[in-house]
Amino acid sequence: MSFFDELKRRNVFKAAIAYAVVAWLLLQVADVVLPTFGTPEWVMQAFTVLLILGFPLVLIFAWAFELTPEGIKKEKDVVRTESVTHVNGRKLDFAIIGVLAIAVVYFVAERFFWPDDIATEPQAISSVAVLPFVPLSSGEDDGYFADGLTEEILNALTQLPELHVTARTSSFFFKGQNVPVPDIAARLNVSNLVEGSVRRDGEQVRITAQLVRASDGFQLWSATYDRMLVDVFDVQEDIAENIATALGVVLDDGARKLMRDAGIRDVEAFIAYQKGFDAFAKAHNPEYDLMEELAIANSYFDRALEAAPHLVSIRVLRAD
């Protein structure tokens, strides 16, 4: 008997197929179930690795052992005329057919039932875009101040893995545009939008913010803050934390620290950063002089880095 025939007789091929189908089905179930319990991403990765490592073990077991009426025996200890591998092979056939039937049911359910009831649910509570806050005062730097506040809130929310936060480039595309909320949400593929306004009067500042559910325009959260300029960082932290809480994110001390550390925490510094970013964008526009705008951008980036040397994003732009 050839080696190939012996592999067939010992049901090694059938064991491999059965294990592969069962492992695949387990991965599909885990991919749906684990996120509902808030498990870290590494749990799914570890589960996948364990299933992969189990594959060669199953092949070795199928080759070296046989399941007999008296229990599991080593293949070499089983008399060939008393071998029941053909019976075990039929059982494996039925097992493979059964698991494949379950897989078919899974595909049908995923195709016709889950897209509306399950698949879209996580996005409905976890995707958000922070639109540029509108400056209501006309000071020279008020527009940059509003942009800086917007980006600080955006950066804070980005630190939370439970949230899908649209990048600055995408959300700032709608700056100054009168586009309905549902249309913006559809373009950005998010379920929630953050809007707000800023009014500065000397050292006084009024900030309004609201979290809107795009599907029906319902306000999930809103607040108005009247503060001194030096307290604006506490305001932006409070806004970010309230948005995260409204979207179902449970914040611990570690998450709050990540959100705080993501900011510049210096009014003049993040105004300088916004001015630098504006010049940086102009430098990449053919209508402006490249070297002149880059020089302006770097001068502002240098000012921002004096107050926030830890921010990698500024260093990356300056290096460019």
Secondary structure, DSSP 8 states (H G I E B T S, - for coil): --HHHHHHHTTHHHHHHHHHHHHHHHHHHHHHHGGGGT--HHHHHHHHHHHHHHHHHHHHHHHHEEEETTEEEEGGGS-GGG--HHHHHHHHHHHHHHHHHHHHHHHHHHHHTHIIIIITHHHHHHEEEE---EE-S--TTHHHHHHHHHHHHHHHHHT-TT-EE--HHHHGGGTT----HHHHHHHHT-SEEEEEEEEEETTEEEEEEEEEETTT--EEEEEEEEEEGGGHHHHHHHHHHHHHHHTT----HHHHHHHHHTS---HHHHHHHHHHHHHHHHHTSTTS-HHHHHHHHHHHHHHHHHH-TT-HHHHHHHH-
